[in-house]
Amino acid sequence: SVAFKGGGAYLVDCTATLVDVDVIGNQASFQGAGVFALGGTLDWTRGVVSGNRATNGGGGLHLASADAVVRNVVFRRNWTLFFGSAIGIENDDGRENGDLLAEYLTLADNVSTTLGAIARRVDSPVTIRYSIFRGNAPYAVYDTSSSHADLTLEGNVYWKNKFLVFPA
């Protein structure tokens, strides 16, 4: 499907639980081709996010002031022109920043023309643990937050990504 935001799912100020959900081949002319979450909470366990294309950010998943726990999800071959080919993280005007806990993810062959497979543009806490980053371009993880604080990368494997983490 094709949408402005949230080609596969558009979640606004809700509590969403996704289990064994695949989001494949969606497009967004702006953000969140696979899933767009604005506010609220997202708990996603197991799934495949593949072949999604967004112009601005969050090719696979776009988090805008949403709290999210994402576990055992494969992000593969998602694309965005700007930031977060797999996962883009930012806040929405006037809202609190959301937190992300990502564990046991596989992020492979996601492409952004400027920023990373996972890209954070706000000072929200982001923890990425026990995940595999393979063949993502141009960065595996890209952090453009103002403080570069509260970014935890633990026990991850980085293999054949064009670049690893910015800032280093």
Buried (B, 14 or more C-beta within 10 A) or exposed (E): EEBEBBBBBBBBEEEBEBEEBBBBBBBBBBBBBBBBBBBBBBBBBBBBBBBBBBBBBBBBBBBBBBBBBBBBBBBBBBBBBBBBBBBBBBBBEEEEBBBBBBBBBBBBBBBBEBBBBBBBBBBBBBBBBBBBBBBBBBBBBBBBBEEEEBBEBEEBEBEEBEBBBBEE
